[in-house]
Amino acid sequence: MMKFILLTFIFSSSVFSSTIKPDPGLYYCKTGNEESICDQIVKPYFNEQGLSAITVEYVGECGSMGPYSYYCQDDICEDPGLRFEFKDSKHYRWENKQYGFVCEFEKK
């Protein structure tokens, strides 16, 4: 029984771990619902399970704000106000939960 529980835990951990490895660099808002959404410089951090955190610096029209840190689970990084959902290594969906702004970001 203990072996079954351990194998189930290992299997479920690998199923729910991050599979996407985002490229570090400058991303721009390709399609969004707000003109003022700024470019973002993303730096990913990884552990044994995959993507564990990102730092994001907001640049361009925003000047330079950050970097800010967001912890990740299952290819989604977020805090109470923002959400980053990685689609592949060069694309993610960004959402400002408070204001309802969304954008599909792409690496430049």
C-alpha positions as a printed Julia matrix, in Angstrom:
108×3 Matrix{Float64}:
  0.0    0.0     0.0
  2.81   2.43    0.86
  4.49   1.79   -2.53
  1.2    2.56   -4.29
  0.82   5.85   -2.4
  4.44   6.83   -3.14
  4.14   5.97   -6.85
  0.84   7.87   -7.05
  2.5   10.92   -5.49
  5.47  10.76   -7.87
  3.21  10.32  -10.89
  0.83  13.11   -9.88
  3.74  15.44   -9.14
  5.16  14.91  -12.61
  1.74  15.34  -14.23
  1.2   18.67  -12.51
  4.71  20.02  -12.95
  5.57  22.68  -15.46
  6.33  21.46  -18.97
  6.98  24.84  -20.63
 10.38  26.5   -20.37
  9.81  30.19  -21.21
 12.63  32.0   -23.02
 14.05  34.94  -21.11
 13.85  38.31  -22.83
 11.63  41.09  -24.08
  7.96  40.36  -24.81
  5.41  42.67  -26.41
  1.61  42.79  -26.31
  0.54  41.29  -29.64
 -3.22  41.3   -29.03
 -4.84  43.02  -26.05
 -7.83  45.0   -24.87
 -5.92  48.08  -23.64
 -3.43  50.29  -25.51
 -1.38  51.17  -22.42
 -0.16  47.59  -21.75
  3.63  47.84  -21.63
  6.37  45.59  -22.95
  7.73  43.15  -20.39
 11.2   41.75  -19.79
 10.74  38.24  -18.41
 13.35  36.18  -16.58
 12.25  32.61  -15.7
 13.59  30.5   -12.81
 13.43  26.71  -12.74
 13.64  23.88  -10.19
 13.28  20.08  -10.48
  9.55  20.37  -11.24
 10.05  22.99  -13.98
  9.12  26.66  -13.95
  9.13  27.92  -10.34
  9.07  31.73  -10.65
  9.5   34.65  -13.02
 10.64  38.2   -12.59
  9.07  40.82  -14.82
 10.25  44.35  -15.55
  7.71  46.62  -17.23
  9.43  48.76  -19.89
  8.67  51.0   -22.87
  5.82  53.47  -22.32
  5.89  52.49  -18.63
  9.46  53.73  -18.26
 11.01  51.01  -16.15
  9.11  49.44  -13.26
 10.31  46.4   -11.4
 11.45  43.75  -11.61
  8.6   42.11   -9.73
  8.53  38.43   -8.76
  5.7   35.99   -9.41
  5.65  32.38   -8.21
  4.57  29.67  -10.64
  2.71  26.38  -10.65
  1.7   24.33  -13.7
  2.88  26.96  -16.25
  0.88  29.7   -14.5
  2.57  32.47  -12.55
  0.5   34.87  -10.49
 -0.12  37.02   -7.49
 -3.45  38.45   -6.27
 -3.45  41.09   -9.04
 -1.71  39.6   -12.09
 -1.66  36.28  -13.92
  0.77  34.95  -16.56
 -0.29  31.77  -18.35
  2.45  30.35  -20.57
  1.28  28.78  -23.85
  4.76  27.8   -25.11
  8.35  29.04  -24.75
  7.65  32.34  -26.59
  3.99  33.16  -25.8
  1.89  33.82  -22.71
 -1.47  35.28  -21.77
 -1.26  38.15  -19.28
 -4.18  39.32  -17.17
 -4.58  42.25  -14.83
 -7.3   40.81  -12.59
 -8.24  44.12  -10.96
 -8.9   46.07  -14.16
 -9.8   43.24  -16.54
 -6.94  43.99  -18.95
 -5.71  41.0   -20.95
 -3.07  40.53  -23.61
 -1.44  37.78  -25.62
  2.3   38.4   -25.31
  4.96  37.26  -27.77
  8.74  37.29  -27.51
 10.41  39.93  -29.68
